[in-house]
Amino acid sequence: MDLQSRKLTFIQEFLRIQNEDIISGLEKMLRKRKAEFYEASLKPMSMKSFNDDIDQSLEDSAKDKVISSKDLKGGIKKWS
């Protein structure tokens, strides 16, 4: 059975579930497994990349290409 068929079968089974504890358990497991998958895909940053980012940040700061935390928080409040 291919992945698409397995997903459809799973959805059908899921829709038949009437027990909230089972649904909660599946939700919890899904969140945990997605987080584990994401964390496993992370790659450490190289020292060169890390130092390049620091240099870029210092350059941006020297050229006043920064935003204050106050302005940033104000902008975020306007999003909603």
PDB file with one MODEL, atoms N, CA, C and O in Angstrom:
MODEL        1
ATOM      1  N   MET A   1       0.856  -1.174   0.000  1.00  0.00           N
ATOM      2  CA  MET A   1       0.000   0.000   0.000  1.00  0.00           C
ATOM      3  C   MET A   1       0.905   1.240   0.000  1.00  0.00           C
ATOM      4  O   MET A   1       1.822   1.339   0.815  1.00  0.00           O
ATOM      5  N   ASP A   2       0.649   2.175  -0.905  1.00  0.00           N
ATOM      6  CA  ASP A   2       1.467   3.379  -0.976  1.00  0.00           C
ATOM      7  C   ASP A   2       1.081   4.367   0.137  1.00  0.00           C
ATOM      8  O   ASP A   2       0.072   4.194   0.820  1.00  0.00           O
ATOM      9  N   LEU A   3       1.892   5.381   0.295  1.00  0.00           N
ATOM     10  CA  LEU A   3       1.707   6.340   1.392  1.00  0.00           C
ATOM     11  C   LEU A   3       0.355   7.048   1.313  1.00  0.00           C
ATOM     12  O   LEU A   3      -0.313   7.228   2.332  1.00  0.00           O
ATOM     13  N   GLN A   4      -0.042   7.442   0.126  1.00  0.00           N
ATOM     14  CA  GLN A   4      -1.323   8.152  -0.027  1.00  0.00           C
ATOM     15  C   GLN A   4      -2.494   7.273   0.423  1.00  0.00           C
ATOM     16  O   GLN A   4      -3.406   7.747   1.102  1.00  0.00           O
ATOM     17  N   SER A   5      -2.465   6.018   0.049  1.00  0.00           N
ATOM     18  CA  SER A   5      -3.522   5.080   0.451  1.00  0.00           C
ATOM     19  C   SER A   5      -3.515   4.872   1.956  1.00  0.00           C
ATOM     20  O   SER A   5      -4.572   4.816   2.585  1.00  0.00           O
ATOM     21  N   ARG A   6      -2.332   4.759   2.528  1.00  0.00           N
ATOM     22  CA  ARG A   6      -2.228   4.583   3.981  1.00  0.00           C
ATOM     23  C   ARG A   6      -2.789   5.792   4.725  1.00  0.00           C
ATOM     24  O   ARG A   6      -3.461   5.637   5.744  1.00  0.00           O
ATOM     25  N   LYS A   7      -2.514   7.004   4.214  1.00  0.00           N
ATOM     26  CA  LYS A   7      -3.040   8.216   4.851  1.00  0.00           C
ATOM     27  C   LYS A   7      -4.565   8.241   4.787  1.00  0.00           C
ATOM     28  O   LYS A   7      -5.224   8.579   5.770  1.00  0.00           O
ATOM     29  N   LEU A   8      -5.121   7.886   3.641  1.00  0.00           N
ATOM     30  CA  LEU A   8      -6.580   7.874   3.509  1.00  0.00           C
ATOM     31  C   LEU A   8      -7.213   6.839   4.439  1.00  0.00           C
ATOM     32  O   LEU A   8      -8.248   7.104   5.051  1.00  0.00           O
ATOM     33  N   THR A   9      -6.597   5.669   4.545  1.00  0.00           N
ATOM     34  CA  THR A   9      -7.093   4.634   5.452  1.00  0.00           C
ATOM     35  C   THR A   9      -7.029   5.128   6.897  1.00  0.00           C
ATOM     36  O   THR A   9      -7.954   4.912   7.681  1.00  0.00           O
ATOM     37  N   PHE A  10      -5.926   5.791   7.235  1.00  0.00           N
ATOM     38  CA  PHE A  10      -5.775   6.333   8.591  1.00  0.00           C
ATOM     39  C   PHE A  10      -6.857   7.372   8.882  1.00  0.00           C
ATOM     40  O   PHE A  10      -7.454   7.365   9.958  1.00  0.00           O
ATOM     41  N   ILE A  11      -7.105   8.252   7.936  1.00  0.00           N
ATOM     42  CA  ILE A  11      -8.132   9.282   8.115  1.00  0.00           C
ATOM     43  C   ILE A  11      -9.496   8.636   8.342  1.00  0.00           C
ATOM     44  O   ILE A  11     -10.252   9.059   9.216  1.00  0.00           O
ATOM     45  N   GLN A  12      -9.803   7.622   7.559  1.00  0.00           N
ATOM     46  CA  GLN A  12     -11.089   6.939   7.722  1.00  0.00           C
ATOM     47  C   GLN A  12     -11.204   6.322   9.120  1.00  0.00           C
ATOM     48  O   GLN A  12     -12.241   6.437   9.773  1.00  0.00           O
ATOM     49  N   GLU A  13     -10.147   5.676   9.562  1.00  0.00           N
ATOM     50  CA  GLU A  13     -10.148   5.082  10.911  1.00  0.00           C
ATOM     51  C   GLU A  13     -10.272   6.173  11.972  1.00  0.00           C
ATOM     52  O   GLU A  13     -11.016   6.026  12.941  1.00  0.00           O
ATOM     53  N   PHE A  14      -9.545   7.256  11.783  1.00  0.00           N
ATOM     54  CA  PHE A  14      -9.572   8.365  12.738  1.00  0.00           C
ATOM     55  C   PHE A  14     -10.982   8.937  12.880  1.00  0.00           C
ATOM     56  O   PHE A  14     -11.434   9.230  13.987  1.00  0.00           O
ATOM     57  N   LEU A  15     -11.665   9.092  11.756  1.00  0.00           N
ATOM     58  CA  LEU A  15     -13.010   9.665  11.777  1.00  0.00           C
ATOM     59  C   LEU A  15     -14.023   8.766  12.492  1.00  0.00           C
ATOM     60  O   LEU A  15     -15.073   9.242  12.925  1.00  0.00           O
ATOM     61  N   ARG A  16     -13.721   7.492  12.616  1.00  0.00           N
ATOM     62  CA  ARG A  16     -14.614   6.567  13.317  1.00  0.00           C
ATOM     63  C   ARG A  16     -14.421   6.591  14.838  1.00  0.00           C
ATOM     64  O   ARG A  16     -15.259   6.073  15.577  1.00  0.00           O
ATOM     65  N   ILE A  17     -13.329   7.185  15.304  1.00  0.00           N
ATOM     66  CA  ILE A  17     -13.026   7.185  16.738  1.00  0.00           C
ATOM     67  C   ILE A  17     -14.020   8.086  17.471  1.00  0.00           C
ATOM     68  O   ILE A  17     -14.263   9.223  17.068  1.00  0.00           O
ATOM     69  N   GLN A  18     -14.591   7.553  18.558  1.00  0.00           N
ATOM     70  CA  GLN A  18     -15.558   8.306  19.354  1.00  0.00           C
ATOM     71  C   GLN A  18     -15.023   8.624  20.761  1.00  0.00           C
ATOM     72  O   GLN A  18     -15.697   9.292  21.545  1.00  0.00           O
ATOM     73  N   ASN A  19     -13.822   8.148  21.074  1.00  0.00           N
ATOM     74  CA  ASN A  19     -13.262   8.295  22.410  1.00  0.00           C
ATOM     75  C   ASN A  19     -12.302   9.491  22.441  1.00  0.00           C
ATOM     76  O   ASN A  19     -11.303   9.513  21.723  1.00  0.00           O
ATOM     77  N   GLU A  20     -12.617  10.480  23.281  1.00  0.00           N
ATOM     78  CA  GLU A  20     -11.804  11.691  23.341  1.00  0.00           C
ATOM     79  C   GLU A  20     -10.390  11.418  23.861  1.00  0.00           C
ATOM     80  O   GLU A  20      -9.446  12.095  23.453  1.00  0.00           O
ATOM     81  N   ASP A  21     -10.230  10.448  24.746  1.00  0.00           N
ATOM     82  CA  ASP A  21      -8.896  10.102  25.246  1.00  0.00           C
ATOM     83  C   ASP A  21      -8.001   9.581  24.120  1.00  0.00           C
ATOM     84  O   ASP A  21      -6.813   9.898  24.071  1.00  0.00           O
ATOM     85  N   ILE A  22      -8.566   8.792  23.228  1.00  0.00           N
ATOM     86  CA  ILE A  22      -7.786   8.276  22.095  1.00  0.00           C
ATOM     87  C   ILE A  22      -7.392   9.428  21.172  1.00  0.00           C
ATOM     88  O   ILE A  22      -6.253   9.496  20.710  1.00  0.00           O
ATOM     89  N   ILE A  23      -8.329  10.327  20.907  1.00  0.00           N
ATOM     90  CA  ILE A  23      -8.043  11.493  20.056  1.00  0.00           C
ATOM     91  C   ILE A  23      -6.933  12.325  20.690  1.00  0.00           C
ATOM     92  O   ILE A  23      -5.987  12.722  20.010  1.00  0.00           O
ATOM     93  N   SER A  24      -7.046  12.590  21.994  1.00  0.00           N
ATOM     94  CA  SER A  24      -6.024  13.378  22.688  1.00  0.00           C
ATOM     95  C   SER A  24      -4.664  12.698  22.618  1.00  0.00           C
ATOM     96  O   SER A  24      -3.646  13.357  22.402  1.00  0.00           O
ATOM     97  N   GLY A  25      -4.644  11.380  22.801  1.00  0.00           N
ATOM     98  CA  GLY A  25      -3.398  10.628  22.722  1.00  0.00           C
ATOM     99  C   GLY A  25      -2.770  10.696  21.341  1.00  0.00           C
ATOM    100  O   GLY A  25      -1.554  10.839  21.210  1.00  0.00           O
ATOM    101  N   LEU A  26      -3.601  10.594  20.313  1.00  0.00           N
ATOM    102  CA  LEU A  26      -3.098  10.686  18.942  1.00  0.00           C
ATOM    103  C   LEU A  26      -2.561  12.087  18.644  1.00  0.00           C
ATOM    104  O   LEU A  26      -1.528  12.233  17.991  1.00  0.00           O
ATOM    105  N   GLU A  27      -3.264  13.113  19.122  1.00  0.00           N
ATOM    106  CA  GLU A  27      -2.793  14.485  18.927  1.00  0.00           C
ATOM    107  C   GLU A  27      -1.437  14.687  19.594  1.00  0.00           C
ATOM    108  O   GLU A  27      -0.523  15.268  19.010  1.00  0.00           O
ATOM    109  N   LYS A  28      -1.324  14.201  20.818  1.00  0.00           N
ATOM    110  CA  LYS A  28      -0.073  14.337  21.576  1.00  0.00           C
ATOM    111  C   LYS A  28       1.064  13.605  20.866  1.00  0.00           C
ATOM    112  O   LYS A  28       2.165  14.142  20.735  1.00  0.00           O
ATOM    113  N   MET A  29       0.798  12.375  20.405  1.00  0.00           N
ATOM    114  CA  MET A  29       1.806  11.593  19.710  1.00  0.00           C
ATOM    115  C   MET A  29       2.225  12.277  18.410  1.00  0.00           C
ATOM    116  O   MET A  29       3.409  12.302  18.074  1.00  0.00           O
ATOM    117  N   LEU A  30       1.262  12.829  17.683  1.00  0.00           N
ATOM    118  CA  LEU A  30       1.567  13.508  16.424  1.00  0.00           C
ATOM    119  C   LEU A  30       2.467  14.713  16.664  1.00  0.00           C
ATOM    120  O   LEU A  30       3.456  14.894  15.954  1.00  0.00           O
ATOM    121  N   ARG A  31       2.136  15.543  17.661  1.00  0.00           N
ATOM    122  CA  ARG A  31       2.972  16.702  17.981  1.00  0.00           C
ATOM    123  C   ARG A  31       4.384  16.270  18.359  1.00  0.00           C
ATOM    124  O   ARG A  31       5.364  16.874  17.922  1.00  0.00           O
ATOM    125  N   LYS A  32       4.484  15.219  19.176  1.00  0.00           N
ATOM    126  CA  LYS A  32       5.791  14.741  19.625  1.00  0.00           C
ATOM    127  C   LYS A  32       6.613  14.219  18.456  1.00  0.00           C
ATOM    128  O   LYS A  32       7.791  14.553  18.327  1.00  0.00           O
ATOM    129  N   ARG A  33       6.002  13.402  17.607  1.00  0.00           N
ATOM    130  CA  ARG A  33       6.724  12.816  16.479  1.00  0.00           C
ATOM    131  C   ARG A  33       7.142  13.884  15.455  1.00  0.00           C
ATOM    132  O   ARG A  33       8.229  13.806  14.884  1.00  0.00           O
ATOM    133  N   LYS A  34       6.274  14.879  15.227  1.00  0.00           N
ATOM    134  CA  LYS A  34       6.640  15.959  14.317  1.00  0.00           C
ATOM    135  C   LYS A  34       7.822  16.737  14.861  1.00  0.00           C
ATOM    136  O   LYS A  34       8.729  17.089  14.107  1.00  0.00           O
ATOM    137  N   ALA A  35       7.827  17.014  16.168  1.00  0.00           N
ATOM    138  CA  ALA A  35       8.945  17.724  16.792  1.00  0.00           C
ATOM    139  C   ALA A  35      10.228  16.907  16.699  1.00  0.00           C
ATOM    140  O   ALA A  35      11.293  17.456  16.415  1.00  0.00           O
ATOM    141  N   GLU A  36      10.134  15.603  16.935  1.00  0.00           N
ATOM    142  CA  GLU A  36      11.305  14.735  16.839  1.00  0.00           C
ATOM    143  C   GLU A  36      11.850  14.721  15.417  1.00  0.00           C
ATOM    144  O   GLU A  36      13.063  14.777  15.213  1.00  0.00           O
ATOM    145  N   PHE A  37      10.960  14.646  14.438  1.00  0.00           N
ATOM    146  CA  PHE A  37      11.374  14.632  13.039  1.00  0.00           C
ATOM    147  C   PHE A  37      12.064  15.942  12.672  1.00  0.00           C
ATOM    148  O   PHE A  37      13.093  15.946  11.998  1.00  0.00           O
ATOM    149  N   TYR A  38      11.482  17.059  13.126  1.00  0.00           N
ATOM    150  CA  TYR A  38      12.063  18.371  12.847  1.00  0.00           C
ATOM    151  C   TYR A  38      13.443  18.492  13.492  1.00  0.00           C
ATOM    152  O   TYR A  38      14.396  18.935  12.851  1.00  0.00           O
ATOM    153  N   GLU A  39      13.546  18.099  14.752  1.00  0.00           N
ATOM    154  CA  GLU A  39      14.829  18.200  15.458  1.00  0.00           C
ATOM    155  C   GLU A  39      15.892  17.319  14.816  1.00  0.00           C
ATOM    156  O   GLU A  39      17.063  17.696  14.773  1.00  0.00           O
ATOM    157  N   ALA A  40      15.502  16.160  14.321  1.00  0.00           N
ATOM    158  CA  ALA A  40      16.455  15.257  13.679  1.00  0.00           C
ATOM    159  C   ALA A  40      16.964  15.836  12.354  1.00  0.00           C
ATOM    160  O   ALA A  40      18.050  15.481  11.896  1.00  0.00           O
ATOM    161  N   SER A  41      16.183  16.722  11.743  1.00  0.00           N
ATOM    162  CA  SER A  41      16.583  17.293  10.454  1.00  0.00           C
ATOM    163  C   SER A  41      17.460  18.533  10.612  1.00  0.00           C
ATOM    164  O   SER A  41      18.017  19.029   9.632  1.00  0.00           O
ATOM    165  N   LEU A  42      17.584  19.037  11.845  1.00  0.00           N
ATOM    166  CA  LEU A  42      18.401  20.225  12.070  1.00  0.00           C
ATOM    167  C   LEU A  42      19.880  19.895  11.906  1.00  0.00           C
ATOM    168  O   LEU A  42      20.341  18.825  12.304  1.00  0.00           O
ATOM    169  N   LYS A  43      20.601  20.817  11.322  1.00  0.00           N
ATOM    170  CA  LYS A  43      22.043  20.664  11.140  1.00  0.00           C
ATOM    171  C   LYS A  43      22.745  21.794  11.893  1.00  0.00           C
ATOM    172  O   LYS A  43      22.288  22.937  11.866  1.00  0.00           O
ATOM    173  N   PRO A  44      23.851  21.478  12.563  1.00  0.00           N
ATOM    174  CA  PRO A  44      24.560  22.537  13.284  1.00  0.00           C
ATOM    175  C   PRO A  44      25.156  23.554  12.315  1.00  0.00           C
ATOM    176  O   PRO A  44      25.536  23.226  11.191  1.00  0.00           O
ATOM    177  N   MET A  45      25.226  24.781  12.779  1.00  0.00           N
ATOM    178  CA  MET A  45      25.790  25.858  11.975  1.00  0.00           C
ATOM    179  C   MET A  45      27.319  25.738  12.000  1.00  0.00           C
ATOM    180  O   MET A  45      27.900  25.430  13.040  1.00  0.00           O
ATOM    181  N   SER A  46      27.954  25.976  10.877  1.00  0.00           N
ATOM    182  CA  SER A  46      29.414  25.938  10.835  1.00  0.00           C
ATOM    183  C   SER A  46      29.961  27.171  11.549  1.00  0.00           C
ATOM    184  O   SER A  46      29.268  28.180  11.678  1.00  0.00           O
ATOM    185  N   MET A  47      31.194  27.085  12.007  1.00  0.00           N
ATOM    186  CA  MET A  47      31.817  28.235  12.669  1.00  0.00           C
ATOM    187  C   MET A  47      31.945  29.403  11.702  1.00  0.00           C
ATOM    188  O   MET A  47      31.793  30.558  12.101  1.00  0.00           O
ATOM    189  N   LYS A  48      32.224  29.113  10.433  1.00  0.00           N
ATOM    190  CA  LYS A  48      32.335  30.192   9.446  1.00  0.00           C
ATOM    191  C   LYS A  48      31.001  30.913   9.295  1.00  0.00           C
ATOM    192  O   LYS A  48      30.951  32.143   9.288  1.00  0.00           O
ATOM    193  N   SER A  49      29.934  30.154   9.176  1.00  0.00           N
ATOM    194  CA  SER A  49      28.607  30.749   9.038  1.00  0.00           C
ATOM    195  C   SER A  49      28.237  31.544  10.292  1.00  0.00           C
ATOM    196  O   SER A  49      27.677  32.636  10.202  1.00  0.00           O
ATOM    197  N   PHE A  50      28.554  30.989  11.447  1.00  0.00           N
ATOM    198  CA  PHE A  50      28.292  31.661  12.718  1.00  0.00           C
ATOM    199  C   PHE A  50      29.040  32.996  12.778  1.00  0.00           C
ATOM    200  O   PHE A  50      28.456  34.024  13.121  1.00  0.00           O
ATOM    201  N   ASN A  51      30.334  32.976  12.445  1.00  0.00           N
ATOM    202  CA  ASN A  51      31.132  34.200  12.475  1.00  0.00           C
ATOM    203  C   ASN A  51      30.679  35.188  11.413  1.00  0.00           C
ATOM    204  O   ASN A  51      30.698  36.396  11.648  1.00  0.00           O
ATOM    205  N   ASP A  52      30.269  34.693  10.243  1.00  0.00           N
ATOM    206  CA  ASP A  52      29.743  35.584   9.201  1.00  0.00           C
ATOM    207  C   ASP A  52      28.478  36.294   9.675  1.00  0.00           C
ATOM    208  O   ASP A  52      28.298  37.484   9.416  1.00  0.00           O
ATOM    209  N   ASP A  53      27.610  35.576  10.361  1.00  0.00           N
ATOM    210  CA  ASP A  53      26.383  36.188  10.896  1.00  0.00           C
ATOM    211  C   ASP A  53      26.711  37.254  11.937  1.00  0.00           C
ATOM    212  O   ASP A  53      26.084  38.312  11.967  1.00  0.00           O
ATOM    213  N   ILE A  54      27.689  36.975  12.783  1.00  0.00           N
ATOM    214  CA  ILE A  54      28.104  37.966  13.786  1.00  0.00           C
ATOM    215  C   ILE A  54      28.662  39.206  13.094  1.00  0.00           C
ATOM    216  O   ILE A  54      28.307  40.331  13.448  1.00  0.00           O
ATOM    217  N   ASP A  55      29.538  39.001  12.105  1.00  0.00           N
ATOM    218  CA  ASP A  55      30.104  40.136  11.372  1.00  0.00           C
ATOM    219  C   ASP A  55      29.013  40.964  10.708  1.00  0.00           C
ATOM    220  O   ASP A  55      29.058  42.194  10.738  1.00  0.00           O
ATOM    221  N   GLN A  56      28.027  40.292  10.105  1.00  0.00           N
ATOM    222  CA  GLN A  56      26.926  41.004   9.449  1.00  0.00           C
ATOM    223  C   GLN A  56      26.117  41.795  10.466  1.00  0.00           C
ATOM    224  O   GLN A  56      25.711  42.923  10.191  1.00  0.00           O
ATOM    225  N   SER A  57      25.883  41.222  11.624  1.00  0.00           N
ATOM    226  CA  SER A  57      25.135  41.910  12.677  1.00  0.00           C
ATOM    227  C   SER A  57      25.882  43.152  13.162  1.00  0.00           C
ATOM    228  O   SER A  57      25.278  44.206  13.360  1.00  0.00           O
ATOM    229  N   LEU A  58      27.184  43.025  13.349  1.00  0.00           N
ATOM    230  CA  LEU A  58      27.989  44.177  13.780  1.00  0.00           C
ATOM    231  C   LEU A  58      27.985  45.269  12.720  1.00  0.00           C
ATOM    232  O   LEU A  58      27.902  46.455  13.041  1.00  0.00           O
ATOM    233  N   GLU A  59      28.076  44.867  11.454  1.00  0.00           N
ATOM    234  CA  GLU A  59      28.036  45.828  10.356  1.00  0.00           C
ATOM    235  C   GLU A  59      26.675  46.531  10.304  1.00  0.00           C
ATOM    236  O   GLU A  59      26.616  47.750  10.139  1.00  0.00           O
ATOM    237  N   ASP A  60      25.596  45.780  10.442  1.00  0.00           N
ATOM    238  CA  ASP A  60      24.249  46.371  10.447  1.00  0.00           C
ATOM    239  C   ASP A  60      24.096  47.351  11.598  1.00  0.00           C
ATOM    240  O   ASP A  60      23.504  48.419  11.436  1.00  0.00           O
ATOM    241  N   SER A  61      24.622  46.995  12.750  1.00  0.00           N
ATOM    242  CA  SER A  61      24.534  47.870  13.922  1.00  0.00           C
ATOM    243  C   SER A  61      25.326  49.155  13.684  1.00  0.00           C
ATOM    244  O   SER A  61      24.844  50.241  14.005  1.00  0.00           O
ATOM    245  N   ALA A  62      26.525  49.049  13.131  1.00  0.00           N
ATOM    246  CA  ALA A  62      27.355  50.221  12.860  1.00  0.00           C
ATOM    247  C   ALA A  62      26.687  51.157  11.855  1.00  0.00           C
ATOM    248  O   ALA A  62      26.857  52.374  11.932  1.00  0.00           O
ATOM    249  N   LYS A  63      25.926  50.592  10.909  1.00  0.00           N
ATOM    250  CA  LYS A  63      25.233  51.398   9.895  1.00  0.00           C
ATOM    251  C   LYS A  63      23.832  51.787  10.346  1.00  0.00           C
ATOM    252  O   LYS A  63      23.050  52.324   9.561  1.00  0.00           O
ATOM    253  N   ASP A  64      23.514  51.514  11.613  1.00  0.00           N
ATOM    254  CA  ASP A  64      22.202  51.819  12.201  1.00  0.00           C
ATOM    255  C   ASP A  64      21.069  51.155  11.427  1.00  0.00           C
ATOM    256  O   ASP A  64      19.979  51.712  11.292  1.00  0.00           O
ATOM    257  N   LYS A  65      21.344  49.965  10.925  1.00  0.00           N
ATOM    258  CA  LYS A  65      20.322  49.173  10.212  1.00  0.00           C
ATOM    259  C   LYS A  65      19.710  48.174  11.197  1.00  0.00           C
ATOM    260  O   LYS A  65      19.719  46.964  10.968  1.00  0.00           O
ATOM    261  N   VAL A  66      19.187  48.705  12.286  1.00  0.00           N
ATOM    262  CA  VAL A  66      18.596  47.880  13.337  1.00  0.00           C
ATOM    263  C   VAL A  66      17.234  48.449  13.707  1.00  0.00           C
ATOM    264  O   VAL A  66      16.904  49.581  13.352  1.00  0.00           O
ATOM    265  N   ILE A  67      16.453  47.659  14.420  1.00  0.00           N
ATOM    266  CA  ILE A  67      15.159  48.111  14.919  1.00  0.00           C
ATOM    267  C   ILE A  67      15.126  47.855  16.419  1.00  0.00           C
ATOM    268  O   ILE A  67      15.565  46.807  16.892  1.00  0.00           O
ATOM    269  N   SER A  68      14.604  48.817  17.155  1.00  0.00           N
ATOM    270  CA  SER A  68      14.552  48.656  18.609  1.00  0.00           C
ATOM    271  C   SER A  68      13.497  47.613  18.972  1.00  0.00           C
ATOM    272  O   SER A  68      12.557  47.365  18.217  1.00  0.00           O
ATOM    273  N   SER A  69      13.676  47.017  20.135  1.00  0.00           N
ATOM    274  CA  SER A  69      12.697  46.018  20.573  1.00  0.00           C
ATOM    275  C   SER A  69      11.324  46.669  20.766  1.00  0.00           C
ATOM    276  O   SER A  69      10.298  46.030  20.534  1.00  0.00           O
ATOM    277  N   LYS A  70      11.303  47.914  21.183  1.00  0.00           N
ATOM    278  CA  LYS A  70      10.037  48.637  21.363  1.00  0.00           C
ATOM    279  C   LYS A  70       9.306  48.767  20.023  1.00  0.00           C
ATOM    280  O   LYS A  70       8.107  48.499  19.934  1.00  0.00           O
ATOM    281  N   ASP A  71      10.033  49.179  18.990  1.00  0.00           N
ATOM    282  CA  ASP A  71       9.426  49.315  17.660  1.00  0.00           C
ATOM    283  C   ASP A  71       8.992  47.961  17.115  1.00  0.00           C
ATOM    284  O   ASP A  71       7.941  47.850  16.484  1.00  0.00           O
ATOM    285  N   LEU A  72       9.795  46.937  17.357  1.00  0.00           N
ATOM    286  CA  LEU A  72       9.462  45.601  16.895  1.00  0.00           C
ATOM    287  C   LEU A  72       8.179  45.104  17.560  1.00  0.00           C
ATOM    288  O   LEU A  72       7.296  44.566  16.893  1.00  0.00           O
ATOM    289  N   LYS A  73       8.082  45.288  18.882  1.00  0.00           N
ATOM    290  CA  LYS A  73       6.870  44.855  19.598  1.00  0.00           C
ATOM    291  C   LYS A  73       5.658  45.634  19.110  1.00  0.00           C
ATOM    292  O   LYS A  73       4.573  45.067  18.978  1.00  0.00           O
ATOM    293  N   GLY A  74       5.826  46.930  18.840  1.00  0.00           N
ATOM    294  CA  GLY A  74       4.720  47.731  18.322  1.00  0.00           C
ATOM    295  C   GLY A  74       4.261  47.245  16.958  1.00  0.00           C
ATOM    296  O   GLY A  74       3.064  47.201  16.674  1.00  0.00           O
ATOM    297  N   GLY A  75       5.218  46.883  16.119  1.00  0.00           N
ATOM    298  CA  GLY A  75       4.875  46.357  14.795  1.00  0.00           C
ATOM    299  C   GLY A  75       4.143  45.029  14.877  1.00  0.00           C
ATOM    300  O   GLY A  75       3.210  44.773  14.116  1.00  0.00           O
ATOM    301  N   ILE A  76       4.575  44.189  15.806  1.00  0.00           N
ATOM    302  CA  ILE A  76       3.936  42.879  15.984  1.00  0.00           C
ATOM    303  C   ILE A  76       2.487  43.050  16.428  1.00  0.00           C
ATOM    304  O   ILE A  76       1.612  42.308  15.981  1.00  0.00           O
ATOM    305  N   LYS A  77       2.228  44.014  17.296  1.00  0.00           N
ATOM    306  CA  LYS A  77       0.864  44.244  17.775  1.00  0.00           C
ATOM    307  C   LYS A  77      -0.077  44.621  16.628  1.00  0.00           C
ATOM    308  O   LYS A  77      -1.278  44.358  16.701  1.00  0.00           O
ATOM    309  N   LYS A  78       0.455  45.230  15.579  1.00  0.00           N
ATOM    310  CA  LYS A  78      -0.365  45.642  14.443  1.00  0.00           C
ATOM    311  C   LYS A  78      -0.725  44.472  13.531  1.00  0.00           C
ATOM    312  O   LYS A  78      -1.603  44.612  12.680  1.00  0.00           O
ATOM    313  N   TRP A  79      -0.069  43.323  13.689  1.00  0.00           N
ATOM    314  CA  TRP A  79      -0.332  42.174  12.840  1.00  0.00           C
ATOM    315  C   TRP A  79      -1.743  41.634  13.004  1.00  0.00           C
ATOM    316  O   TRP A  79      -2.337  41.144  12.044  1.00  0.00           O
ATOM    317  N   SER A  80      -2.285  41.720  14.221  1.00  0.00           N
ATOM    318  CA  SER A  80      -3.599  41.104  14.442  1.00  0.00           C
ATOM    319  C   SER A  80      -4.728  42.094  14.429  1.00  0.00           C
ATOM    320  O   SER A  80      -5.886  41.712  14.602  1.00  0.00           O
TER     321      SER A  80
ENDMDL
END
